[in-house]
Amino acid sequence: MKIVYCIAGTCHSGGMERVLANKANYLAGRGYEIVIVTTDQHGRQPFFPLNEQIRCIDLDINYEDNNGKSFLNKLMHYPVKQLLHRKRLESVLMREKPDVTVCMFNNDASFITGIKDGSAKLLEIHFSKFKRLQYGRKGLWRIADKWRSKQDENIVRRFDRFVVLTEEDKRYWGELNNIEVIPNAITYIPSEKSNLENKKVVAVGRYSFQKGFDRLIEAWRIVVKDFPDWKLDIVGDGEEYEKLKKLISGYGLDNSVALIKTKKNIGDVYRNASVYAMTSRYEGLPMVLLEAQSYGLPVVSFDCKCGPKDIIDEGENGFIVDDGNITLFAGRMAELMMDMSLRKRMGEKAGISILKYDETTVMDKWIQTFKSISDR
């Protein structure tokens, strides 16, 4: 079976790209022919290693050139790039003749089902239904976000299968006869867990509005007063680096908070921590929570849409805090920081709860889905 994954952007260091690389490698290792199509790769190597049998094709659309530009700039350039994108993607699909084409809910979602290459079309989303509105943008951007969110409801119905990550998100989409829940998988469950004795809290992710690290710093400002010997490491990179750096310095937290560049071997980060903190404004199914739990870390997370409710058993393997309640978030971190026995009890349960996200279990669901829609 040949599967083409279409990702409108690059294979960089983001969570979605890591999940894609893991799935593609698993399938390629079992005889599937995998092709990954990008739009903005510019000859750069994928951040995450890919099986040598996987082929990568870049369409050279350059959507990223317009990132951060004005509403008018995007209004002028986006339609032209969409036309070019469709033309080049159609050429690739007509040549490749895949059995299944997977759209990652990016800039090709609105037109890919209209390409008549004979493949089944599958749409997968790595965020929640409310992703666009949770940017919190104003003015024309707000109107555009609302309009595009409404269009999303129509777009998902055109696909042979629509895959979401959580039962929570499935409910938000309403009654759809093509919707299915398949969570992300943990590709590696380590034998060596954290001993939960280091006085360190950790968070991992892109320095962006979505990840809400500004909120984590606000919470840390409260909690560190009572725990001056504890440290917070925020591991990642991204457009808000300077903003976060200034926030840390402005609060006088330079000695207790560190912004650390993304590491490929993320295991050492988790093993050297004792608590994981997630302050995202929205997610799909946050891999960082699954990874942290696989290393036996208790977690504290805001109750954002979507994912934490599916992963965290409140008071058992971690804490879920009302979204935006920074004071309570700080309090929950403090509970874990002051009580090693509580950390170890929750960490042990975290290590057990993660088993339902085992790679073989999750990938069996994907394989059955691919067979089902390609046979149809």
C-alpha positions as CSV (number, residue, x, y, z in Angstrom):
1,M,0.0,0.0,0.0
2,K,1.3,3.5,-0.9
3,I,0.4,6.3,1.5
4,V,1.2,10.0,0.8
5,Y,1.3,12.4,3.8
6,C,0.8,16.0,2.9
7,I,2.1,18.6,5.4
8,A,1.8,22.3,4.4
9,G,5.0,23.5,5.9
10,T,8.2,21.8,6.8
11,C,9.4,18.7,8.6
12,H,10.8,20.7,11.5
13,S,11.1,20.1,15.3
14,G,7.4,20.4,16.2
15,G,5.2,17.9,17.9
16,M,3.1,17.2,14.8
17,E,6.2,16.5,12.8
18,R,7.6,14.2,15.4
19,V,4.4,12.2,15.4
20,L,4.4,12.1,11.6
21,A,8.0,10.8,11.5
22,N,7.2,8.1,14.1
23,K,4.1,6.9,12.1
24,A,5.9,7.0,8.8
25,N,8.9,5.1,10.1
26,Y,6.7,2.4,11.6
27,L,4.7,1.9,8.4
28,A,7.8,2.0,6.2
29,G,9.4,-0.7,8.4
30,R,6.4,-2.9,7.7
31,G,6.5,-2.7,3.9
32,Y,4.3,0.4,3.3
33,E,5.5,2.8,0.6
34,I,5.5,6.2,2.2
35,V,5.9,9.6,0.5
36,I,5.9,12.9,2.5
37,V,5.0,16.1,0.6
38,T,5.9,19.5,2.1
39,T,5.5,23.0,0.9
40,D,8.3,25.0,2.6
41,Q,11.3,22.6,3.2
42,H,13.8,24.6,1.1
43,G,16.2,21.7,0.9
44,R,16.6,21.3,4.6
45,Q,16.8,17.9,6.1
46,P,13.9,16.7,8.3
47,F,14.6,17.4,11.9
48,F,13.6,13.8,12.9
49,P,15.3,10.9,11.2
50,L,13.3,9.1,8.6
51,N,13.5,5.5,7.3
52,E,15.7,5.5,4.1
53,Q,12.8,4.0,2.2
54,I,10.7,7.1,2.7
55,R,10.7,9.6,-0.1
56,C,10.2,13.4,0.5
57,I,8.9,15.8,-2.1
58,D,8.8,19.6,-1.6
59,L,6.4,21.8,-3.6
60,D,8.3,25.0,-3.0
61,I,5.1,27.1,-2.2
62,N,6.7,29.2,0.6
63,Y,3.7,29.9,2.8
64,E,6.2,30.7,5.6
65,D,7.3,33.9,3.7
66,N,4.0,35.5,4.8
67,N,4.1,34.4,8.4
68,G,3.9,37.4,10.7
69,K,2.8,39.7,7.9
70,S,-0.3,41.9,7.8
71,F,-3.9,40.8,7.1
72,L,-3.7,42.6,3.7
73,N,-0.4,40.9,2.8
74,K,-2.0,37.4,3.4
75,L,-5.1,38.4,1.6
76,M,-3.1,39.3,-1.5
77,H,-0.7,36.4,-1.5
78,Y,-2.6,33.4,0.0
79,P,-5.1,32.8,-2.9
80,V,-2.2,32.8,-5.4
81,K,-0.2,30.4,-3.4
82,Q,-3.3,28.2,-2.9
83,L,-3.7,27.9,-6.7
84,L,0.0,27.0,-7.1
85,H,-0.2,24.6,-4.2
86,R,-3.2,22.7,-5.8
87,K,-1.6,22.6,-9.2
88,R,1.7,21.1,-7.9
89,L,0.1,18.8,-5.4
90,E,-2.3,17.5,-8.1
91,S,0.7,16.8,-10.4
92,V,2.4,14.8,-7.6
93,L,-0.7,12.7,-6.7
94,M,-1.5,11.9,-10.3
95,R,2.0,10.7,-10.8
96,E,2.3,8.8,-7.5
97,K,-1.2,7.2,-7.5
98,P,-1.3,6.5,-3.8
99,D,-3.9,4.2,-2.2
100,V,-4.4,6.7,0.7
101,T,-3.6,10.5,0.8
102,V,-3.4,11.9,4.3
103,C,-4.0,15.6,4.9
104,M,-2.7,17.1,8.1
105,F,-5.4,19.8,8.2
106,N,-3.2,22.5,6.7
107,N,-3.4,24.7,3.7
108,D,-4.5,21.9,1.4
109,A,-7.5,20.7,3.4
110,S,-10.0,22.9,1.4
111,F,-9.1,21.5,-2.0
112,I,-7.4,18.1,-1.6
113,T,-10.6,16.1,-1.8
114,G,-11.2,17.6,-5.3
115,I,-8.0,16.0,-6.7
116,K,-9.2,12.9,-8.6
117,D,-6.1,10.7,-8.4
118,G,-8.1,7.7,-7.2
119,S,-6.8,7.7,-3.6
120,A,-8.9,7.6,-0.5
121,K,-8.6,10.9,1.4
122,L,-8.0,11.0,5.1
123,L,-7.9,14.1,7.3
124,E,-6.2,14.1,10.6
125,I,-6.1,17.0,13.1
126,H,-3.5,17.5,15.8
127,F,-5.2,20.3,17.6
128,S,-8.8,20.8,18.9
129,K,-11.7,22.1,16.9
130,F,-11.2,25.5,18.6
131,K,-7.6,26.0,17.5
132,R,-8.2,29.1,15.4
133,L,-10.3,30.9,18.0
134,Q,-7.8,30.2,20.8
135,Y,-5.2,32.5,19.1
136,G,-7.2,35.3,20.8
137,R,-6.7,37.6,17.8
138,K,-8.7,40.8,17.3
139,G,-10.3,42.8,14.5
140,L,-10.2,41.4,11.0
141,W,-8.1,38.5,12.2
142,R,-10.9,37.5,14.6
143,I,-13.5,37.6,11.9
144,A,-11.3,35.5,9.6
145,D,-10.7,33.0,12.4
146,K,-14.4,32.6,13.0
147,W,-15.1,32.2,9.3
148,R,-12.4,29.6,8.9
149,S,-13.6,27.7,11.9
150,K,-17.1,27.5,10.4
151,Q,-15.6,26.4,7.1
152,D,-13.7,23.6,8.9
153,E,-17.1,22.0,9.8
154,N,-17.9,21.7,6.1
155,I,-14.4,20.6,5.0
156,V,-14.2,17.6,7.4
157,R,-17.4,16.1,5.9
158,R,-15.7,15.8,2.4
159,F,-13.1,13.2,3.5
160,D,-13.5,9.5,3.6
161,R,-12.2,9.5,7.2
162,F,-11.6,12.2,9.7
163,V,-9.3,11.3,12.6
164,V,-9.2,13.2,15.9
165,L,-7.0,12.6,18.8
166,T,-9.4,12.5,21.8
167,E,-12.9,11.6,22.7
168,E,-13.3,15.1,24.0
169,D,-12.6,16.7,20.6
170,K,-14.9,14.2,18.9
171,R,-17.8,15.5,20.9
172,Y,-17.1,19.0,19.8
173,W,-17.5,18.1,16.1
174,G,-21.0,16.8,16.6
175,E,-22.6,14.0,14.6
176,L,-20.3,12.9,11.8
177,N,-20.4,9.5,10.1
178,N,-16.7,9.6,9.1
179,I,-15.1,10.6,12.4
180,E,-12.8,8.3,14.4
181,V,-10.6,8.7,17.4
182,I,-7.0,7.5,17.2
183,P,-4.6,8.9,19.8
184,N,-0.9,9.6,19.3
185,A,1.4,6.8,20.3
186,I,4.4,6.5,22.6
187,T,7.1,5.0,20.5
188,Y,9.4,4.2,23.3
189,I,8.6,3.4,26.9
190,P,11.8,3.8,28.9
191,S,13.0,1.2,31.4
192,E,14.9,3.9,33.3
193,K,12.5,6.3,35.0
194,S,13.1,9.5,36.9
195,N,13.9,9.0,40.6
196,L,11.8,12.2,41.2
197,E,14.5,13.4,43.6
198,N,15.9,16.3,41.6
199,K,14.5,19.7,42.6
200,K,13.5,20.5,39.0
201,V,10.2,21.2,37.2
202,V,10.3,20.9,33.4
203,A,8.2,22.0,30.4
204,V,8.8,21.2,26.8
205,G,7.4,22.8,23.6
206,R,7.6,25.5,21.1
207,Y,8.0,29.1,22.4
208,S,4.6,30.2,21.1
209,F,1.3,31.7,22.2
210,Q,-0.3,28.2,22.1
211,K,2.1,26.7,24.6
212,G,1.4,29.4,27.2
213,F,4.9,29.5,28.8
214,D,4.2,33.1,29.8
215,R,1.5,31.6,32.1
216,L,4.0,29.1,33.5
217,I,6.4,31.8,34.3
218,E,3.7,33.7,36.1
219,A,2.9,30.6,38.2
220,W,6.6,30.0,38.9
221,R,6.9,33.6,40.2
222,I,4.4,32.6,42.9
223,V,5.7,29.2,43.8
224,V,9.5,29.8,43.8
225,K,9.2,32.2,46.8
226,D,8.7,29.1,49.0
227,F,11.0,26.8,47.0
228,P,14.1,28.9,46.2
229,D,16.3,25.9,45.7
230,W,14.0,24.5,42.9
231,K,14.6,25.2,39.2
232,L,12.3,25.4,36.1
233,D,13.6,24.4,32.7
234,I,11.6,25.3,29.6
235,V,12.9,23.3,26.7
236,G,12.1,24.4,23.2
237,D,12.6,27.2,20.6
238,G,10.4,29.6,18.7
239,E,9.2,33.1,18.0
240,E,8.5,34.0,21.7
241,Y,12.0,33.4,22.9
242,E,12.8,37.1,23.5
243,K,9.4,37.8,25.0
244,L,9.9,34.9,27.5
245,K,13.4,35.9,28.3
246,K,12.3,39.5,29.1
247,L,9.5,38.2,31.3
248,I,11.9,36.0,33.2
249,S,14.4,38.9,33.7
250,G,11.6,41.3,34.6
251,Y,10.5,39.1,37.4
252,G,14.0,38.5,38.6
253,L,13.8,34.8,37.9
254,D,17.1,34.4,35.9
255,N,18.6,32.2,38.6
256,S,15.7,29.8,38.8
257,V,14.2,29.7,35.2
258,A,16.2,28.5,32.1
259,L,15.2,28.6,28.5
260,I,17.0,25.6,26.9
261,K,17.3,24.8,23.2
262,T,15.3,21.8,21.9
263,K,17.2,18.5,22.3
264,K,16.8,15.4,20.1
265,N,17.5,13.2,23.1
266,I,14.6,14.5,25.2
267,G,14.8,11.5,27.6
268,D,17.5,13.1,29.6
269,V,15.3,16.1,30.2
270,Y,12.5,14.0,31.7
271,R,14.8,11.7,33.7
272,N,16.4,14.7,35.4
273,A,13.1,16.3,36.4
274,S,10.6,15.6,39.2
275,V,7.5,17.4,38.0
276,Y,6.1,18.2,34.5
277,A,4.1,21.4,34.0
278,M,1.9,22.2,31.0
279,T,0.2,25.6,30.6
280,S,-0.9,25.3,27.0
281,R,-3.9,27.4,25.7
282,Y,-4.9,24.6,23.4
283,E,-3.7,21.2,22.3
284,G,-4.8,18.1,20.4
285,L,-3.3,15.3,22.4
286,P,-0.2,16.7,24.0
287,M,2.7,14.3,23.4
288,V,4.7,16.0,26.1
289,L,2.3,14.7,28.8
290,L,2.5,11.2,27.5
291,E,6.3,11.4,27.3
292,A,6.6,12.8,30.8
293,Q,4.3,10.1,32.2
294,S,6.4,7.4,30.4
295,Y,9.4,8.6,32.5
296,G,7.3,8.4,35.6
297,L,6.7,12.1,36.1
298,P,3.6,13.4,37.8
299,V,2.1,16.2,35.8
300,V,0.2,19.5,36.4
301,S,-1.8,20.8,33.5
302,F,-4.3,23.4,32.7
303,D,-7.6,22.0,31.5
304,C,-7.2,23.3,28.0
305,K,-9.0,21.9,24.9
306,C,-8.1,19.1,24.2
307,G,-6.2,16.3,25.7
308,P,-5.5,16.6,29.4
309,K,-8.8,15.1,30.4
310,D,-8.1,12.0,28.3
311,I,-4.6,11.6,29.8
312,I,-4.7,12.7,33.4
313,D,-6.7,10.9,36.1
314,E,-7.2,13.8,38.5
315,G,-5.4,13.3,41.8
316,E,-4.1,9.9,40.6
317,N,-1.3,10.5,38.1
318,G,-1.4,14.3,38.1
319,F,-3.5,17.4,38.6
320,I,-5.8,19.2,36.1
321,V,-6.3,22.9,36.9
322,D,-9.1,25.1,35.6
323,D,-7.7,26.8,32.5
324,G,-6.1,30.1,33.4
325,N,-6.2,29.8,37.1
326,I,-2.5,30.6,37.7
327,T,-2.7,30.7,41.5
328,L,-4.2,27.2,41.7
329,F,-1.6,26.0,39.2
330,A,1.2,27.3,41.4
331,G,-0.5,25.6,44.4
332,R,-0.6,22.2,42.6
333,M,3.0,22.5,41.7
334,A,3.9,23.3,45.3
335,E,2.0,20.2,46.5
336,L,4.2,18.0,44.4
337,M,7.4,19.9,45.1
338,M,7.0,19.6,48.9
339,D,6.0,16.0,49.0
340,M,8.3,13.4,47.5
341,S,6.0,10.5,48.5
342,L,3.1,12.1,46.6
343,R,5.4,12.5,43.6
344,K,6.4,8.9,43.7
345,R,2.9,7.6,44.2
346,M,1.6,9.7,41.2
347,G,4.7,8.9,39.1
348,E,4.2,5.2,39.5
349,K,0.5,5.4,38.4
350,A,1.6,7.6,35.5
351,G,4.0,4.9,34.3
352,I,1.1,2.4,34.3
353,S,-1.5,4.6,32.6
354,I,0.7,5.3,29.6
355,L,0.5,1.6,28.5
356,K,-2.7,2.3,26.6
357,Y,-0.8,4.5,24.2
358,D,1.7,1.7,23.3
359,E,2.8,2.2,19.6
360,T,1.7,-1.3,18.4
361,T,-1.8,-0.8,19.8
362,V,-2.2,2.6,18.2
363,M,-0.6,1.7,14.9
364,D,-2.8,-1.3,14.6
365,K,-5.8,1.1,14.6
366,W,-4.1,3.2,11.8
367,I,-3.5,0.1,9.7
368,Q,-7.1,-1.0,10.0
369,T,-8.3,2.4,9.1
370,F,-6.1,2.6,6.0
371,K,-7.3,-0.8,4.9
372,S,-10.9,0.1,5.5
373,I,-10.9,3.3,3.4
374,S,-8.7,2.0,0.6
375,D,-10.8,-1.2,0.2
376,R,-13.9,1.0,-0.1
